[in-house]
Amino acid sequence: MPREDYVALFAVLHRKLTDQEVEEIIEQLVTSDREIDRSQIEHAISQLALEKPGEDDVNRVAARLAAGGWPLADPFDA
């Protein structure tokens, strides 16, 4: 692949959040005392990653929140 195409390629490849990034997002979200909805998770991911959140990343964050007993709004699946 030509070197000048690297930037374009990386721009379209979706990356996964690291476990540390998931933890950072969770810390940000649990500072409020209300239910967390899908749009809040998507917004937090997009702010951190500066890209549209992938379904797998949203699900990973939601699963960690649920495992910690944090209330998620229903219905959560979009």
C-alpha positions, -999 to 999 in steps of 0.1 A, spaced: 0 0 0 14 34 -9 25 55 21 2 84 12 -28 61 16 -21 53 53 -40 83 67 -71 76 45 -71 39 55 -68 47 92 -96 72 90 -120 46 78 -110 17 101 -130 15 132 -109 8 163 -121 -9 195 -118 8 228 -92 -4 252 -102 -17 286 -87 15 301 -108 36 278 -139 17 288 -131 24 324 -126 61 317 -160 63 300 -177 44 329 -161 68 354 -175 97 334 -210 82 332 -214 72 368 -209 107 382 -247 114 377 -273 98 400 -297 89 372 -302 61 348 -278 59 319 -292 56 284 -277 44 251 -273 80 238 -252 89 269 -229 60 263 -226 68 226 -218 104 233 -192 95 259 -175 71 235 -175 96 206 -160 123 228 -132 100 239 -125 82 206 -135 112 183 -154 88 161 -188 72 159 -191 45 185 -193 9 173 -221 -14 185 -195 -36 202 -180 -8 222 -215 5 233 -223 -31 244 -190 -35 263 -196 -2 282 -233 -11 290 -223 -46 301 -197 -32 325 -222 -7 339 -248 -34 344 -223 -58 360 -216 -30 385 -252 -26 393 -256 7 376 -292 14 363 -296 14 325 -327 29 309 -351 5 292 -353 -3 264 -316 -1 259 -313 -20 226 -316 2 195 
